[in-house]
């Protein structure tokens, strides 16, 4: 959402980019909470529902797939 390459060093970001990143982090976290999280295995909420955030995620758990923005393959660097 912030259009910042993941290898960009923080000291290279403008204050506006940092503010935008902060806003988008909060937006994604709130969306994830609203959608019940990203559990796709065995967790169920109190109503017996699984989280549906993975349907909305652009990068999370998308390793090996092309980025929808630039087409590069998404890597797991952890």
mmCIF file of the N, C-alpha and C atoms, coordinates in Angstrom:
data_MODEL
# 
_entry.id   MODEL 
# 
loop_
_atom_site.group_PDB 
_atom_site.id 
_atom_site.type_symbol 
_atom_site.label_atom_id 
_atom_site.label_alt_id 
_atom_site.label_comp_id 
_atom_site.label_asym_id 
_atom_site.label_entity_id 
_atom_site.label_seq_id 
_atom_site.pdbx_PDB_ins_code 
_atom_site.Cartn_x 
_atom_site.Cartn_y 
_atom_site.Cartn_z 
_atom_site.occupancy 
_atom_site.B_iso_or_equiv 
_atom_site.pdbx_formal_charge 
_atom_site.auth_seq_id 
_atom_site.auth_comp_id 
_atom_site.auth_asym_id 
_atom_site.auth_atom_id 
_atom_site.pdbx_PDB_model_num 
ATOM 1   N N  . UNK A 1 1  ? 0.814   -1.202  0.000   1.00 0.00 ? 1  UNK A N  1 
ATOM 2   C CA . UNK A 1 1  ? 0.000   0.000   0.000   1.00 0.00 ? 1  UNK A CA 1 
ATOM 3   C C  . UNK A 1 1  ? 0.855   1.263   0.000   1.00 0.00 ? 1  UNK A C  1 
ATOM 4   N N  . UNK A 1 2  ? 1.980   1.205   0.660   1.00 0.00 ? 2  UNK A N  1 
ATOM 5   C CA . UNK A 1 2  ? 2.822   2.392   0.766   1.00 0.00 ? 2  UNK A CA 1 
ATOM 6   C C  . UNK A 1 2  ? 3.785   2.543   -0.401  1.00 0.00 ? 2  UNK A C  1 
ATOM 7   N N  . UNK A 1 3  ? 3.860   1.527   -1.250  1.00 0.00 ? 3  UNK A N  1 
ATOM 8   C CA . UNK A 1 3  ? 4.735   1.543   -2.424  1.00 0.00 ? 3  UNK A CA 1 
ATOM 9   C C  . UNK A 1 3  ? 6.201   1.775   -2.056  1.00 0.00 ? 3  UNK A C  1 
ATOM 10  N N  . UNK A 1 4  ? 6.633   1.115   -0.978  1.00 0.00 ? 4  UNK A N  1 
ATOM 11  C CA . UNK A 1 4  ? 8.028   1.185   -0.533  1.00 0.00 ? 4  UNK A CA 1 
ATOM 12  C C  . UNK A 1 4  ? 8.639   -0.190  -0.739  1.00 0.00 ? 4  UNK A C  1 
ATOM 13  N N  . UNK A 1 5  ? 9.731   -0.255  -1.475  1.00 0.00 ? 5  UNK A N  1 
ATOM 14  C CA . UNK A 1 5  ? 10.396  -1.536  -1.679  1.00 0.00 ? 5  UNK A CA 1 
ATOM 15  C C  . UNK A 1 5  ? 10.877  -2.053  -0.328  1.00 0.00 ? 5  UNK A C  1 
ATOM 16  N N  . UNK A 1 6  ? 10.703  -3.348  -0.027  1.00 0.00 ? 6  UNK A N  1 
ATOM 17  C CA . UNK A 1 6  ? 11.060  -3.883  1.291   1.00 0.00 ? 6  UNK A CA 1 
ATOM 18  C C  . UNK A 1 6  ? 12.546  -3.760  1.644   1.00 0.00 ? 6  UNK A C  1 
ATOM 19  N N  . UNK A 1 7  ? 13.411  -3.578  0.654   1.00 0.00 ? 7  UNK A N  1 
ATOM 20  C CA . UNK A 1 7  ? 14.846  -3.440  0.947   1.00 0.00 ? 7  UNK A CA 1 
ATOM 21  C C  . UNK A 1 7  ? 15.257  -1.987  1.193   1.00 0.00 ? 7  UNK A C  1 
ATOM 22  N N  . UNK A 1 8  ? 14.312  -1.061  1.122   1.00 0.00 ? 8  UNK A N  1 
ATOM 23  C CA . UNK A 1 8  ? 14.622  0.354   1.343   1.00 0.00 ? 8  UNK A CA 1 
ATOM 24  C C  . UNK A 1 8  ? 14.994  0.600   2.795   1.00 0.00 ? 8  UNK A C  1 
ATOM 25  N N  . UNK A 1 9  ? 16.091  1.275   3.004   1.00 0.00 ? 9  UNK A N  1 
ATOM 26  C CA . UNK A 1 9  ? 16.535  1.607   4.366   1.00 0.00 ? 9  UNK A CA 1 
ATOM 27  C C  . UNK A 1 9  ? 15.667  2.744   4.915   1.00 0.00 ? 9  UNK A C  1 
ATOM 28  N N  . UNK A 1 10 ? 15.355  2.655   6.187   1.00 0.00 ? 10 UNK A N  1 
ATOM 29  C CA . UNK A 1 10 ? 14.467  3.627   6.824   1.00 0.00 ? 10 UNK A CA 1 
ATOM 30  C C  . UNK A 1 10 ? 15.005  5.048   6.694   1.00 0.00 ? 10 UNK A C  1 
ATOM 31  N N  . UNK A 1 11 ? 16.314  5.219   6.797   1.00 0.00 ? 11 UNK A N  1 
ATOM 32  C CA . UNK A 1 11 ? 16.869  6.574   6.723   1.00 0.00 ? 11 UNK A CA 1 
ATOM 33  C C  . UNK A 1 11 ? 16.748  7.182   5.328   1.00 0.00 ? 11 UNK A C  1 
ATOM 34  N N  . UNK A 1 12 ? 16.277  6.416   4.359   1.00 0.00 ? 12 UNK A N  1 
ATOM 35  C CA . UNK A 1 12 ? 16.048  6.912   2.997   1.00 0.00 ? 12 UNK A CA 1 
ATOM 36  C C  . UNK A 1 12 ? 14.600  7.378   2.792   1.00 0.00 ? 12 UNK A C  1 
ATOM 37  N N  . UNK A 1 13 ? 13.747  7.167   3.796   1.00 0.00 ? 13 UNK A N  1 
ATOM 38  C CA . UNK A 1 13 ? 12.335  7.525   3.673   1.00 0.00 ? 13 UNK A CA 1 
ATOM 39  C C  . UNK A 1 13 ? 12.089  8.958   4.141   1.00 0.00 ? 13 UNK A C  1 
ATOM 40  N N  . UNK A 1 14 ? 11.280  9.669   3.393   1.00 0.00 ? 14 UNK A N  1 
ATOM 41  C CA . UNK A 1 14 ? 10.883  11.017  3.799   1.00 0.00 ? 14 UNK A CA 1 
ATOM 42  C C  . UNK A 1 14 ? 9.887   10.918  4.955   1.00 0.00 ? 14 UNK A C  1 
ATOM 43  N N  . UNK A 1 15 ? 9.678   12.039  5.626   1.00 0.00 ? 15 UNK A N  1 
ATOM 44  C CA . UNK A 1 15 ? 8.688   12.055  6.708   1.00 0.00 ? 15 UNK A CA 1 
ATOM 45  C C  . UNK A 1 15 ? 7.302   11.727  6.177   1.00 0.00 ? 15 UNK A C  1 
ATOM 46  N N  . UNK A 1 16 ? 6.989   12.196  4.980   1.00 0.00 ? 16 UNK A N  1 
ATOM 47  C CA . UNK A 1 16 ? 5.683   11.888  4.388   1.00 0.00 ? 16 UNK A CA 1 
ATOM 48  C C  . UNK A 1 16 ? 5.536   10.393  4.115   1.00 0.00 ? 16 UNK A C  1 
ATOM 49  N N  . UNK A 1 17 ? 6.604   9.739   3.618   1.00 0.00 ? 17 UNK A N  1 
ATOM 50  C CA . UNK A 1 17 ? 6.553   8.291   3.368   1.00 0.00 ? 17 UNK A CA 1 
ATOM 51  C C  . UNK A 1 17 ? 6.372   7.531   4.681   1.00 0.00 ? 17 UNK A C  1 
ATOM 52  N N  . UNK A 1 18 ? 7.047   7.979   5.737   1.00 0.00 ? 18 UNK A N  1 
ATOM 53  C CA . UNK A 1 18 ? 6.925   7.325   7.041   1.00 0.00 ? 18 UNK A CA 1 
ATOM 54  C C  . UNK A 1 18 ? 5.506   7.490   7.586   1.00 0.00 ? 18 UNK A C  1 
ATOM 55  N N  . UNK A 1 19 ? 4.941   8.674   7.463   1.00 0.00 ? 19 UNK A N  1 
ATOM 56  C CA . UNK A 1 19 ? 3.561   8.894   7.903   1.00 0.00 ? 19 UNK A CA 1 
ATOM 57  C C  . UNK A 1 19 ? 2.599   8.009   7.121   1.00 0.00 ? 19 UNK A C  1 
ATOM 58  N N  . UNK A 1 20 ? 2.816   7.915   5.810   1.00 0.00 ? 20 UNK A N  1 
ATOM 59  C CA . UNK A 1 20 ? 1.984   7.074   4.968   1.00 0.00 ? 20 UNK A CA 1 
ATOM 60  C C  . UNK A 1 20 ? 2.122   5.608   5.354   1.00 0.00 ? 20 UNK A C  1 
ATOM 61  N N  . UNK A 1 21 ? 3.345   5.163   5.620   1.00 0.00 ? 21 UNK A N  1 
ATOM 62  C CA . UNK A 1 21 ? 3.588   3.789   6.047   1.00 0.00 ? 21 UNK A CA 1 
ATOM 63  C C  . UNK A 1 21 ? 2.869   3.496   7.363   1.00 0.00 ? 21 UNK A C  1 
ATOM 64  N N  . UNK A 1 22 ? 2.973   4.405   8.321   1.00 0.00 ? 22 UNK A N  1 
ATOM 65  C CA . UNK A 1 22 ? 2.305   4.239   9.615   1.00 0.00 ? 22 UNK A CA 1 
ATOM 66  C C  . UNK A 1 22 ? 0.789   4.118   9.426   1.00 0.00 ? 22 UNK A C  1 
ATOM 67  N N  . UNK A 1 23 ? 0.238   4.982   8.610   1.00 0.00 ? 23 UNK A N  1 
ATOM 68  C CA . UNK A 1 23 ? -1.202  4.940   8.340   1.00 0.00 ? 23 UNK A CA 1 
ATOM 69  C C  . UNK A 1 23 ? -1.595  3.589   7.723   1.00 0.00 ? 23 UNK A C  1 
ATOM 70  N N  . UNK A 1 24 ? -0.822  3.130   6.749   1.00 0.00 ? 24 UNK A N  1 
ATOM 71  C CA . UNK A 1 24 ? -1.146  1.882   6.059   1.00 0.00 ? 24 UNK A CA 1 
ATOM 72  C C  . UNK A 1 24 ? -0.941  0.658   6.946   1.00 0.00 ? 24 UNK A C  1 
ATOM 73  N N  . UNK A 1 25 ? 0.026   0.692   7.834   1.00 0.00 ? 25 UNK A N  1 
ATOM 74  C CA . UNK A 1 25 ? 0.195   -0.405  8.796   1.00 0.00 ? 25 UNK A CA 1 
ATOM 75  C C  . UNK A 1 25 ? -1.060  -0.531  9.649   1.00 0.00 ? 25 UNK A C  1 
ATOM 76  N N  . UNK A 1 26 ? -1.540  0.594   10.153  1.00 0.00 ? 26 UNK A N  1 
ATOM 77  C CA . UNK A 1 26 ? -2.757  0.580   10.975  1.00 0.00 ? 26 UNK A CA 1 
ATOM 78  C C  . UNK A 1 26 ? -3.956  0.091   10.171  1.00 0.00 ? 26 UNK A C  1 
ATOM 79  N N  . UNK A 1 27 ? -4.043  0.508   8.917   1.00 0.00 ? 27 UNK A N  1 
ATOM 80  C CA . UNK A 1 27 ? -5.147  0.095   8.045   1.00 0.00 ? 27 UNK A CA 1 
ATOM 81  C C  . UNK A 1 27 ? -5.136  -1.423  7.849   1.00 0.00 ? 27 UNK A C  1 
ATOM 82  N N  . UNK A 1 28 ? -3.969  -1.992  7.547   1.00 0.00 ? 28 UNK A N  1 
ATOM 83  C CA . UNK A 1 28 ? -3.863  -3.434  7.320   1.00 0.00 ? 28 UNK A CA 1 
ATOM 84  C C  . UNK A 1 28 ? -4.148  -4.211  8.602   1.00 0.00 ? 28 UNK A C  1 
ATOM 85  N N  . UNK A 1 29 ? -3.631  -3.727  9.732   1.00 0.00 ? 29 UNK A N  1 
ATOM 86  C CA . UNK A 1 29 ? -3.909  -4.409  11.000  1.00 0.00 ? 29 UNK A CA 1 
ATOM 87  C C  . UNK A 1 29 ? -5.402  -4.398  11.317  1.00 0.00 ? 29 UNK A C  1 
ATOM 88  N N  . UNK A 1 30 ? -6.047  -3.277  11.111  1.00 0.00 ? 30 UNK A N  1 
ATOM 89  C CA . UNK A 1 30 ? -7.487  -3.199  11.368  1.00 0.00 ? 30 UNK A CA 1 
ATOM 90  C C  . UNK A 1 30 ? -8.280  -4.087  10.415  1.00 0.00 ? 30 UNK A C  1 
ATOM 91  N N  . UNK A 1 31 ? -7.883  -4.132  9.141   1.00 0.00 ? 31 UNK A N  1 
ATOM 92  C CA . UNK A 1 31 ? -8.549  -5.022  8.191   1.00 0.00 ? 31 UNK A CA 1 
ATOM 93  C C  . UNK A 1 31 ? -8.388  -6.473  8.621   1.00 0.00 ? 31 UNK A C  1 
ATOM 94  N N  . UNK A 1 32 ? -7.190  -6.827  9.045   1.00 0.00 ? 32 UNK A N  1 
ATOM 95  C CA . UNK A 1 32 ? -6.933  -8.197  9.491   1.00 0.00 ? 32 UNK A CA 1 
ATOM 96  C C  . UNK A 1 32 ? -7.807  -8.554  10.686  1.00 0.00 ? 32 UNK A C  1 
ATOM 97  N N  . UNK A 1 33 ? -7.920  -7.638  11.624  1.00 0.00 ? 33 UNK A N  1 
ATOM 98  C CA . UNK A 1 33 ? -8.773  -7.875  12.800  1.00 0.00 ? 33 UNK A CA 1 
ATOM 99  C C  . UNK A 1 33 ? -10.234 -7.998  12.369  1.00 0.00 ? 33 UNK A C  1 
ATOM 100 N N  . UNK A 1 34 ? -10.683 -7.081  11.504  1.00 0.00 ? 34 UNK A N  1 
ATOM 101 C CA . UNK A 1 34 ? -12.071 -7.126  11.029  1.00 0.00 ? 34 UNK A CA 1 
ATOM 102 C C  . UNK A 1 34 ? -12.393 -8.422  10.304  1.00 0.00 ? 34 UNK A C  1 
ATOM 103 N N  . UNK A 1 35 ? -11.407 -8.978  9.609   1.00 0.00 ? 35 UNK A N  1 
ATOM 104 C CA . UNK A 1 35 ? -11.613 -10.207 8.841   1.00 0.00 ? 35 UNK A CA 1 
ATOM 105 C C  . UNK A 1 35 ? -11.312 -11.457 9.656   1.00 0.00 ? 35 UNK A C  1 
ATOM 106 N N  . UNK A 1 36 ? -11.035 -11.297 10.939  1.00 0.00 ? 36 UNK A N  1 
ATOM 107 C CA . UNK A 1 36 ? -10.835 -12.457 11.803  1.00 0.00 ? 36 UNK A CA 1 
ATOM 108 C C  . UNK A 1 36 ? -9.445  -13.038 11.756  1.00 0.00 ? 36 UNK A C  1 
ATOM 109 N N  . UNK A 1 37 ? -8.486  -12.267 11.283  1.00 0.00 ? 37 UNK A N  1 
ATOM 110 C CA . UNK A 1 37 ? -7.107  -12.743 11.245  1.00 0.00 ? 37 UNK A CA 1 
ATOM 111 C C  . UNK A 1 37 ? -6.808  -13.573 10.015  1.00 0.00 ? 37 UNK A C  1 
ATOM 112 N N  . UNK A 1 38 ? -5.637  -14.196 10.046  1.00 0.00 ? 38 UNK A N  1 
ATOM 113 C CA . UNK A 1 38 ? -5.160  -14.912 8.857   1.00 0.00 ? 38 UNK A CA 1 
ATOM 114 C C  . UNK A 1 38 ? -5.076  -16.412 9.061   1.00 0.00 ? 38 UNK A C  1 
ATOM 115 N N  . UNK A 1 39 ? -5.719  -16.920 10.069  1.00 0.00 ? 39 UNK A N  1 
ATOM 116 C CA . UNK A 1 39 ? -5.650  -18.347 10.341  1.00 0.00 ? 39 UNK A CA 1 
ATOM 117 C C  . UNK A 1 39 ? -6.312  -19.131 9.218   1.00 0.00 ? 39 UNK A C  1 
ATOM 118 N N  . UNK A 1 40 ? -5.572  -20.076 8.679   1.00 0.00 ? 40 UNK A N  1 
ATOM 119 C CA . UNK A 1 40 ? -6.144  -20.912 7.636   1.00 0.00 ? 40 UNK A CA 1 
ATOM 120 C C  . UNK A 1 40 ? -6.007  -22.391 7.979   1.00 0.00 ? 40 UNK A C  1 
ATOM 121 N N  . UNK A 1 41 ? -5.680  -22.678 9.212   1.00 0.00 ? 41 UNK A N  1 
ATOM 122 C CA . UNK A 1 41 ? -5.447  -24.069 9.589   1.00 0.00 ? 41 UNK A CA 1 
ATOM 123 C C  . UNK A 1 41 ? -6.488  -24.554 10.585  1.00 0.00 ? 41 UNK A C  1 
ATOM 124 N N  . UNK A 1 42 ? -6.270  -24.347 11.899  1.00 0.00 ? 42 UNK A N  1 
ATOM 125 C CA . UNK A 1 42 ? -7.151  -24.993 12.871  1.00 0.00 ? 42 UNK A CA 1 
ATOM 126 C C  . UNK A 1 42 ? -7.832  -24.043 13.850  1.00 0.00 ? 42 UNK A C  1 
ATOM 127 N N  . UNK A 1 43 ? -7.507  -22.761 13.874  1.00 0.00 ? 43 UNK A N  1 
ATOM 128 C CA . UNK A 1 43 ? -8.134  -21.835 14.810  1.00 0.00 ? 43 UNK A CA 1 
ATOM 129 C C  . UNK A 1 43 ? -9.528  -21.447 14.331  1.00 0.00 ? 43 UNK A C  1 
ATOM 130 N N  . UNK A 1 44 ? -10.464 -21.428 15.240  1.00 0.00 ? 44 UNK A N  1 
ATOM 131 C CA . UNK A 1 44 ? -11.821 -20.957 14.972  1.00 0.00 ? 44 UNK A CA 1 
ATOM 132 C C  . UNK A 1 44 ? -12.177 -19.926 16.030  1.00 0.00 ? 44 UNK A C  1 
ATOM 133 N N  . UNK A 1 45 ? -12.950 -18.925 15.655  1.00 0.00 ? 45 UNK A N  1 
ATOM 134 C CA . UNK A 1 45 ? -13.356 -17.932 16.645  1.00 0.00 ? 45 UNK A CA 1 
ATOM 135 C C  . UNK A 1 45 ? -14.505 -18.494 17.490  1.00 0.00 ? 45 UNK A C  1 
ATOM 136 N N  . UNK A 1 46 ? -15.075 -17.667 18.359  1.00 0.00 ? 46 UNK A N  1 
ATOM 137 C CA . UNK A 1 46 ? -16.124 -18.123 19.271  1.00 0.00 ? 46 UNK A CA 1 
ATOM 138 C C  . UNK A 1 46 ? -17.383 -18.580 18.538  1.00 0.00 ? 46 UNK A C  1 
ATOM 139 N N  . UNK A 1 47 ? -17.551 -18.117 17.293  1.00 0.00 ? 47 UNK A N  1 
ATOM 140 C CA . UNK A 1 47 ? -18.703 -18.527 16.494  1.00 0.00 ? 47 UNK A CA 1 
ATOM 141 C C  . UNK A 1 47 ? -18.378 -19.691 15.559  1.00 0.00 ? 47 UNK A C  1 
ATOM 142 N N  . UNK A 1 48 ? -17.157 -20.238 15.672  1.00 0.00 ? 48 UNK A N  1 
ATOM 143 C CA . UNK A 1 48 ? -16.762 -21.370 14.838  1.00 0.00 ? 48 UNK A CA 1 
ATOM 144 C C  . UNK A 1 48 ? -16.286 -20.998 13.448  1.00 0.00 ? 48 UNK A C  1 
ATOM 145 N N  . UNK A 1 49 ? -15.954 -19.698 13.242  1.00 0.00 ? 49 UNK A N  1 
ATOM 146 C CA . UNK A 1 49 ? -15.520 -19.225 11.929  1.00 0.00 ? 49 UNK A CA 1 
ATOM 147 C C  . UNK A 1 49 ? -13.999 -19.093 11.864  1.00 0.00 ? 49 UNK A C  1 
ATOM 148 N N  . UNK A 1 50 ? -13.460 -19.341 10.679  1.00 0.00 ? 50 UNK A N  1 
ATOM 149 C CA . UNK A 1 50 ? -12.038 -19.120 10.436  1.00 0.00 ? 50 UNK A CA 1 
ATOM 150 C C  . UNK A 1 50 ? -11.830 -17.687 9.966   1.00 0.00 ? 50 UNK A C  1 
ATOM 151 N N  . UNK A 1 51 ? -10.621 -17.177 10.197  1.00 0.00 ? 51 UNK A N  1 
ATOM 152 C CA . UNK A 1 51 ? -10.291 -15.846 9.705   1.00 0.00 ? 51 UNK A CA 1 
ATOM 153 C C  . UNK A 1 51 ? -10.264 -15.829 8.188   1.00 0.00 ? 51 UNK A C  1 
ATOM 154 N N  . UNK A 1 52 ? -10.621 -14.673 7.600   1.00 0.00 ? 52 UNK A N  1 
ATOM 155 C CA . UNK A 1 52 ? -10.669 -14.578 6.144   1.00 0.00 ? 52 UNK A CA 1 
ATOM 156 C C  . UNK A 1 52 ? -9.712  -13.534 5.587   1.00 0.00 ? 52 UNK A C  1 
ATOM 157 N N  . UNK A 1 53 ? -8.764  -13.049 6.415   1.00 0.00 ? 53 UNK A N  1 
ATOM 158 C CA . UNK A 1 53 ? -7.861  -11.998 5.948   1.00 0.00 ? 53 UNK A CA 1 
ATOM 159 C C  . UNK A 1 53 ? -7.004  -12.430 4.765   1.00 0.00 ? 53 UNK A C  1 
ATOM 160 N N  . UNK A 1 54 ? -6.646  -13.705 4.677   1.00 0.00 ? 54 UNK A N  1 
ATOM 161 C CA . UNK A 1 54 ? -5.772  -14.161 3.589   1.00 0.00 ? 54 UNK A CA 1 
ATOM 162 C C  . UNK A 1 54 ? -6.352  -13.862 2.208   1.00 0.00 ? 54 UNK A C  1 
ATOM 163 N N  . UNK A 1 55 ? -7.664  -13.736 2.110   1.00 0.00 ? 55 UNK A N  1 
ATOM 164 C CA . UNK A 1 55 ? -8.286  -13.377 0.829   1.00 0.00 ? 55 UNK A CA 1 
ATOM 165 C C  . UNK A 1 55 ? -7.930  -11.948 0.419   1.00 0.00 ? 55 UNK A C  1 
ATOM 166 N N  . UNK A 1 56 ? -7.550  -11.121 1.396   1.00 0.00 ? 56 UNK A N  1 
ATOM 167 C CA . UNK A 1 56 ? -7.268  -9.714  1.144   1.00 0.00 ? 56 UNK A CA 1 
ATOM 168 C C  . UNK A 1 56 ? -5.773  -9.388  1.166   1.00 0.00 ? 56 UNK A C  1 
ATOM 169 N N  . UNK A 1 57 ? -4.950  -10.306 1.669   1.00 0.00 ? 57 UNK A N  1 
ATOM 170 C CA . UNK A 1 57 ? -3.513  -10.054 1.811   1.00 0.00 ? 57 UNK A CA 1 
ATOM 171 C C  . UNK A 1 57 ? -2.846  -9.963  0.441   1.00 0.00 ? 57 UNK A C  1 
ATOM 172 N N  . UNK A 1 58 ? -1.929  -9.008  0.298   1.00 0.00 ? 58 UNK A N  1 
ATOM 173 C CA . UNK A 1 58 ? -1.195  -8.845  -0.953  1.00 0.00 ? 58 UNK A CA 1 
ATOM 174 C C  . UNK A 1 58 ? 0.152   -9.546  -0.940  1.00 0.00 ? 58 UNK A C  1 
ATOM 175 N N  . UNK A 1 59 ? 0.741   -9.717  0.257   1.00 0.00 ? 59 UNK A N  1 
ATOM 176 C CA . UNK A 1 59 ? 2.079   -10.296 0.348   1.00 0.00 ? 59 UNK A CA 1 
ATOM 177 C C  . UNK A 1 59 ? 2.134   -11.435 1.365   1.00 0.00 ? 59 UNK A C  1 
ATOM 178 N N  . UNK A 1 60 ? 1.448   -11.291 2.490   1.00 0.00 ? 60 UNK A N  1 
ATOM 179 C CA . UNK A 1 60 ? 1.510   -12.285 3.563   1.00 0.00 ? 60 UNK A CA 1 
ATOM 180 C C  . UNK A 1 60 ? 1.142   -13.661 3.040   1.00 0.00 ? 60 UNK A C  1 
ATOM 181 N N  . UNK A 1 61 ? 2.014   -14.630 3.296   1.00 0.00 ? 61 UNK A N  1 
ATOM 182 C CA . UNK A 1 61 ? 1.862   -16.024 2.863   1.00 0.00 ? 61 UNK A CA 1 
ATOM 183 C C  . UNK A 1 61 ? 1.730   -16.171 1.341   1.00 0.00 ? 61 UNK A C  1 
ATOM 184 N N  . UNK A 1 62 ? 2.362   -15.275 0.607   1.00 0.00 ? 62 UNK A N  1 
ATOM 185 C CA . UNK A 1 62 ? 2.326   -15.325 -0.854  1.00 0.00 ? 62 UNK A CA 1 
ATOM 186 C C  . UNK A 1 62 ? 3.712   -15.664 -1.425  1.00 0.00 ? 62 UNK A C  1 
ATOM 187 N N  . UNK A 1 63 ? 4.596   -16.234 -0.593  1.00 0.00 ? 63 UNK A N  1 
ATOM 188 C CA . UNK A 1 63 ? 5.934   -16.567 -1.043  1.00 0.00 ? 63 UNK A CA 1 
ATOM 189 C C  . UNK A 1 63 ? 5.886   -17.456 -2.286  1.00 0.00 ? 63 UNK A C  1 
ATOM 190 N N  . UNK A 1 64 ? 6.763   -17.154 -3.238  1.00 0.00 ? 64 UNK A N  1 
ATOM 191 C CA . UNK A 1 64 ? 6.828   -17.931 -4.458  1.00 0.00 ? 64 UNK A CA 1 
ATOM 192 C C  . UNK A 1 64 ? 5.871   -17.469 -5.544  1.00 0.00 ? 64 UNK A C  1 
ATOM 193 N N  . UNK A 1 65 ? 5.002   -16.524 -5.209  1.00 0.00 ? 65 UNK A N  1 
ATOM 194 C CA . UNK A 1 65 ? 4.044   -15.992 -6.179  1.00 0.00 ? 65 UNK A CA 1 
ATOM 195 C C  . UNK A 1 65 ? 4.520   -14.628 -6.661  1.00 0.00 ? 65 UNK A C  1 
ATOM 196 N N  . UNK A 1 66 ? 4.091   -14.201 -7.841  1.00 0.00 ? 66 UNK A N  1 
ATOM 197 C CA . UNK A 1 66 ? 4.502   -12.877 -8.318  1.00 0.00 ? 66 UNK A CA 1 
ATOM 198 C C  . UNK A 1 66 ? 3.783   -11.757 -7.560  1.00 0.00 ? 66 UNK A C  1 
ATOM 199 N N  . UNK A 1 67 ? 4.504   -10.689 -7.308  1.00 0.00 ? 67 UNK A N  1 
ATOM 200 C CA . UNK A 1 67 ? 3.921   -9.490  -6.696  1.00 0.00 ? 67 UNK A CA 1 
ATOM 201 C C  . UNK A 1 67 ? 2.905   -8.902  -7.668  1.00 0.00 ? 67 UNK A C  1 
ATOM 202 N N  . UNK A 1 68 ? 1.734   -8.543  -7.152  1.00 0.00 ? 68 UNK A N  1 
ATOM 203 C CA . UNK A 1 68 ? 0.685   -7.995  -8.015  1.00 0.00 ? 68 UNK A CA 1 
ATOM 204 C C  . UNK A 1 68 ? 1.036   -6.602  -8.523  1.00 0.00 ? 68 UNK A C  1 
ATOM 205 N N  . UNK A 1 69 ? 1.989   -5.940  -7.871  1.00 0.00 ? 69 UNK A N  1 
ATOM 206 C CA . UNK A 1 69 ? 2.367   -4.584  -8.267  1.00 0.00 ? 69 UNK A CA 1 
ATOM 207 C C  . UNK A 1 69 ? 3.500   -4.580  -9.287  1.00 0.00 ? 69 UNK A C  1 
ATOM 208 N N  . UNK A 1 70 ? 4.576   -5.365  -9.020  1.00 0.00 ? 70 UNK A N  1 
ATOM 209 C CA . UNK A 1 70 ? 5.768   -5.285  -9.877  1.00 0.00 ? 70 UNK A CA 1 
ATOM 210 C C  . UNK A 1 70 ? 6.082   -6.579  -10.621 1.00 0.00 ? 70 UNK A C  1 
ATOM 211 N N  . UNK A 1 71 ? 5.442   -7.679  -10.239 1.00 0.00 ? 71 UNK A N  1 
ATOM 212 C CA . UNK A 1 71 ? 5.648   -8.943  -10.920 1.00 0.00 ? 71 UNK A CA 1 
ATOM 213 C C  . UNK A 1 71 ? 6.815   -9.769  -10.416 1.00 0.00 ? 71 UNK A C  1 
ATOM 214 N N  . UNK A 1 72 ? 7.651   -9.219  -9.536  1.00 0.00 ? 72 UNK A N  1 
ATOM 215 C CA . UNK A 1 72 ? 8.772   -9.976  -8.960  1.00 0.00 ? 72 UNK A CA 1 
ATOM 216 C C  . UNK A 1 72 ? 8.228   -11.083 -8.067  1.00 0.00 ? 72 UNK A C  1 
ATOM 217 N N  . UNK A 1 73 ? 8.963   -12.179 -7.983  1.00 0.00 ? 73 UNK A N  1 
ATOM 218 C CA . UNK A 1 73 ? 8.558   -13.282 -7.112  1.00 0.00 ? 73 UNK A CA 1 
ATOM 219 C C  . UNK A 1 73 ? 8.747   -12.881 -5.655  1.00 0.00 ? 73 UNK A C  1 
ATOM 220 N N  . UNK A 1 74 ? 7.747   -13.109 -4.824  1.00 0.00 ? 74 UNK A N  1 
ATOM 221 C CA . UNK A 1 74 ? 7.800   -12.771 -3.408  1.00 0.00 ? 74 UNK A CA 1 
ATOM 222 C C  . UNK A 1 74 ? 8.645   -13.809 -2.683  1.00 0.00 ? 74 UNK A C  1 
ATOM 223 N N  . UNK A 1 75 ? 9.627   -13.335 -1.939  1.00 0.00 ? 75 UNK A N  1 
ATOM 224 C CA . UNK A 1 75 ? 10.551  -14.194 -1.215  1.00 0.00 ? 75 UNK A CA 1 
ATOM 225 C C  . UNK A 1 75 ? 10.275  -14.151 0.290   1.00 0.00 ? 75 UNK A C  1 
ATOM 226 N N  . UNK A 1 76 ? 10.562  -15.228 0.969   1.00 0.00 ? 76 UNK A N  1 
ATOM 227 C CA . UNK A 1 76 ? 10.532  -15.266 2.427   1.00 0.00 ? 76 UNK A CA 1 
ATOM 228 C C  . UNK A 1 76 ? 11.959  -15.055 2.894   1.00 0.00 ? 76 UNK A C  1 
ATOM 229 N N  . UNK A 1 77 ? 12.260  -13.912 3.470   1.00 0.00 ? 77 UNK A N  1 
ATOM 230 C CA . UNK A 1 77 ? 13.620  -13.574 3.875   1.00 0.00 ? 77 UNK A CA 1 
ATOM 231 C C  . UNK A 1 77 ? 13.894  -13.846 5.339   1.00 0.00 ? 77 UNK A C  1 
ATOM 232 N N  . UNK A 1 78 ? 12.974  -14.514 6.026   1.00 0.00 ? 78 UNK A N  1 
ATOM 233 C CA . UNK A 1 78 ? 13.188  -14.754 7.452   1.00 0.00 ? 78 UNK A CA 1 
ATOM 234 C C  . UNK A 1 78 ? 14.103  -15.938 7.694   1.00 0.00 ? 78 UNK A C  1 
# 
